[in-house]
Amino acid sequence: MTTAVAGKPKKADTMNADLKKAGVYDGLRQKQIMAWMGLRNSAAHGDYGDYDKDDVRQFIDGVQAFMMKYPA
C-alpha cells in the first residue's frame, strides 16, 4: 500500500479507507479511527466544547491499544 499520491502524503481518511479495503481491519475499526480523527480535528481548530476529558482519555487509550494491535 502506498502512503503518497503524486508525491504528496495521502490524507488520513483516504489511508483509513484503503486499510479497511485491504482487510487490515474491519469497518468498525475504520469508524473508530474516523471518530479519533474528528476529535483531533476539533482540538486542532479550538472546538473545545466538542469533547471532554473522558473523550480525550478514551482517545489516548484507544490509540495506544491500536498501536499495540497494529504495529508499524
C-alpha positions in Angstrom: 0.0 0.0 0.0 1.3 3.4 -0.8 1.2 6.3 1.6 1.6 9.0 -1.1 -0.3 10.1 -4.2 1.5 12.1 -6.8 4.4 12.7 -4.4 2.0 14.1 -1.7 1.1 12.2 1.5 -2.3 10.6 1.5 -5.0 12.2 3.7 -5.8 10.2 6.8 -9.3 9.4 5.7 -8.1 8.1 2.4 -5.5 5.9 4.1 -8.1 4.7 6.6 -10.4 3.7 3.8 -7.5 1.9 2.0 -6.6 -0.1 5.1 -10.1 -1.2 5.6 -10.4 -2.1 1.9 -7.2 -4.1 2.1 -8.6 -6.1 5.0 -6.1 -4.8 7.6 -9.1 -4.0 9.8 -12.9 -4.1 9.6 -15.5 -1.4 9.2 -16.0 -1.0 13.0 -12.3 -0.1 13.4 -12.5 2.2 10.5 -15.4 4.1 12.1 -13.4 4.3 15.4 -10.5 5.8 13.6 -12.8 8.3 11.9 -14.1 9.3 15.4 -10.5 9.8 16.6 -9.8 12.0 13.5 -12.8 14.0 14.4 -11.7 14.6 17.9 -8.2 15.6 16.7 -9.7 18.0 14.2 -11.9 19.6 16.9 -8.9 20.1 19.1 -6.8 21.5 16.3 -9.5 24.0 15.4 -10.1 25.1 19.0 -13.6 23.5 19.2 -13.1 22.5 22.8 -16.8 22.2 23.5 -17.0 19.2 21.1 -15.3 16.9 23.6 -14.5 16.4 27.2 -11.7 14.9 29.4 -13.3 11.4 29.2 -13.3 11.6 25.4 -9.6 12.5 25.4 -8.8 9.7 27.8 -10.7 7.2 25.5 -8.9 8.6 22.5 -5.4 8.1 24.1 -6.3 4.6 25.4 -7.7 3.7 22.0 -4.7 4.9 20.0 -2.4 3.1 22.4 -4.3 -0.2 22.0 -4.4 0.3 18.2 -0.7 0.7 18.1 -0.2 -2.5 20.1 -2.5 -4.4 17.8 -1.3 -3.0 14.5 2.4 -2.2 14.9 4.1 -0.4 12.1 
